[in-house]
């Protein structure tokens, strides 16, 4: 009996304590409410005795105090524009042609490959010199883009394959109706093509066009919605052509058009028929039936009226929008070339300073002198990388960052040296290695990690952020230790053998 009651006794005590705490808190709350009530009544009586003027001043003062508290609270609690993990925005692209050409010239002086950006500018000049308006056709495989272009232009050389998509490159076809219309119709791969090169070509061609037509043959899939959303993001005038309308009855076609127009507000949806062949039953004079194929009549008049109407209504703005888009595309290619150039140059700088650090470690004549050498080289490496990325880094900031990195390395130095010693002993003929050689391998790993971390931070943030760089350094210095140690051991042994 005693054993059964024993465990429940602490529970009873705990419950009793909880009840007492609840009663105490209730009494405390009641006392607080009574105190506040008494204070409110006293204030009310005081206000009742004030003159109207003082009462208004009191109310204004109370309102001002409340507003000040609210504003201060909002300033303290509002979300920051840049949190610690956010990346800095990329440098703004040139806003006009003059600014872009100046950036292009400056990039050429820095040794950056400007060929792609220059070609884009040449393409812009070529199209400006033409009176044609470019209309780009997009859509999923076998939606009928090529067949629709053939129906419009009458060009019989366009490859059409109903079994799969046949468009794998950009092709332009001219259409002129003998009046004012002079169109260049572009057959392009899908924006979401699995081949990334095809997709890139398609996206760029959409930005070069004056107007875009998206061809579908029924209800839109999720991928088609994504493709349309991407096309809308290029800010080009957009039409949707519902092809192969012969597959549907009038009621089905009307229902599909209604749903598409509801799903795509602000986009004109037009039914079309690209022509092609159809099978009919021929009955001869003897009453015999035989299947035969004939050309199906194309239904494209409504689409062409919409295209020509849009071009006529926005004649000036279409050209301006296209020109701005191509300048921006050229600037983006220049920016990409700049990033690739900086990445290559940063790798060269890191290798250069890593080798210097290894040579400095082997040349150290007394304990501790290698630390002085590496500290100096570390500062110079960070400065060189900052200049490469056109980031202004103060001397004190760079030295502070190197100090922080040194503290981080100090915690791992024993492990790195031990690992390096074991790795070096695995090389035939080395035997017991010198301390300088061990330090050379360790500092090779350290400088490689430090340089890559700084370069990555400068590229992503556009500034030297010590904490972010240290996080990347921590990731780098902790990964693939043995394979990296073997690589720098071979490098150190080559240097060591060359000096003997």
JOURKA-V503320 format. One record per pair of residues at least 12 apart in sequence whose ideal C-beta (glycine too) atoms are under 7 Angstrom apart, sorted by the first residue. I is the first residue (numbers start at 1). GAP is how many residues later the second one is. Records with the same first field share a line. If there is no record, write none. Layout:
BEGIN
I: GAP ; GAP
END
This chain:
BEGIN
87: 373 ; 374
88: 373 ; 374 ; 375
91: 371
93: 235 ; 238 ; 239 ; 242
94: 237
96: 231
97: 230
100: 227 ; 230 ; 231
103: 231
104: 13 ; 14 ; 230
107: 227 ; 231
111: 230
112: 225 ; 226 ; 229
113: 224 ; 228
114: 220 ; 223
116: 217 ; 221
117: 213 ; 216 ; 217 ; 220
120: 206 ; 209 ; 210 ; 213
121: 209
124: 199 ; 202
131: 51
132: 50 ; 51 ; 52
133: 49 ; 50 ; 77 ; 178 ; 185
134: 50 ; 52 ; 74 ; 75 ; 76
135: 48 ; 50 ; 51 ; 74 ; 75 ; 76 ; 78 ; 172
136: 50 ; 52 ; 69 ; 70 ; 73 ; 76
137: 12 ; 48 ; 49 ; 50 ; 51 ; 76 ; 78
138: 50 ; 52 ; 53 ; 64 ; 68 ; 74 ; 76 ; 93
139: 75 ; 76 ; 77
140: 50 ; 84
141: 23 ; 24 ; 49
142: 20 ; 22 ; 23
143: 72 ; 73 ; 74 ; 100
144: 71 ; 73 ; 99 ; 100 ; 130
145: 22 ; 42 ; 70
146: 12 ; 13 ; 14 ; 20 ; 21 ; 41
147: 13 ; 127 ; 128 ; 129
148: 67 ; 93 ; 95 ; 124 ; 126
149: 24 ; 36 ; 38
151: 123 ; 124 ; 147 ; 149
152: 23 ; 33 ; 148 ; 152
153: 20 ; 22 ; 32
155: 18
167: 20 ; 21 ; 22
168: 21 ; 30
170: 16 ; 18 ; 31 ; 35
171: 16
172: 12 ; 14
173: 12
181: 127
186: 19 ; 23
188: 14 ; 17
189: 12 ; 13
190: 12 ; 37
191: 12 ; 36 ; 39 ; 40
192: 31 ; 34 ; 35
204: 125
206: 25 ; 28 ; 30
207: 27 ; 118 ; 119 ; 122
208: 114 ; 118
209: 27
210: 101 ; 108 ; 112
211: 25 ; 26 ; 96 ; 99 ; 100 ; 107
212: 19 ; 24 ; 25 ; 26
213: 26 ; 28
214: 14 ; 17 ; 24 ; 26
215: 26 ; 28
216: 24 ; 26 ; 27
217: 26 ; 27
218: 38
219: 37 ; 40
220: 40 ; 43
234: 91
235: 86
237: 73 ; 77 ; 81
238: 29
239: 29 ; 31 ; 67
240: 20 ; 24 ; 27 ; 29
241: 29 ; 31 ; 62
242: 14 ; 15 ; 18 ; 27 ; 28 ; 29 ; 30
243: 29 ; 31
245: 26 ; 27 ; 28
246: 27 ; 50
253: 18
257: 12 ; 14
268: 38
270: 32 ; 33 ; 36
272: 27 ; 28 ; 31
273: 23 ; 25 ; 26
274: 24
275: 20 ; 21 ; 22 ; 23
276: 20
277: 16 ; 17 ; 18 ; 19
278: 15 ; 16 ; 18
279: 12 ; 14
280: 12 ; 14
339: 120
342: 46 ; 47 ; 117
345: 43
346: 39 ; 42 ; 109
349: 32 ; 35 ; 36 ; 39 ; 102
350: 98 ; 101 ; 102 ; 105
353: 24 ; 28 ; 94 ; 98
354: 90 ; 93 ; 94 ; 97
356: 21
357: 17 ; 20 ; 86 ; 87 ; 90
358: 82 ; 85 ; 86 ; 133 ; 134 ; 137
359: 136
360: 13 ; 14 ; 17
361: 75 ; 78 ; 79 ; 82
362: 74 ; 75 ; 78 ; 133 ; 134
364: 72 ; 75
370: 69
374: 69
375: 27 ; 31
378: 24 ; 27 ; 72
379: 19 ; 20 ; 23
381: 70
382: 16 ; 19 ; 20 ; 72
383: 15
385: 66 ; 69 ; 70 ; 73
386: 72 ; 78
389: 69 ; 70
391: 67 ; 71 ; 72 ; 73
393: 71
397: 67
401: 63 ; 65 ; 68
404: 62 ; 66
405: 45 ; 65 ; 68
408: 62 ; 65 ; 66
409: 37
412: 65
416: 26 ; 29
417: 21 ; 25
419: 62 ; 63 ; 66
420: 18 ; 21 ; 22 ; 65
421: 12 ; 17
423: 59 ; 62 ; 63 ; 66
424: 13 ; 14 ; 17 ; 65
427: 62 ; 66
437: 55 ; 59
440: 52
441: 44 ; 47 ; 48 ; 51
444: 44 ; 47 ; 48
445: 39 ; 40 ; 43
446: 31
449: 24 ; 27 ; 28
450: 23
452: 24
453: 16 ; 19 ; 20 ; 23
454: 15
456: 16
457: 12 ; 15
END
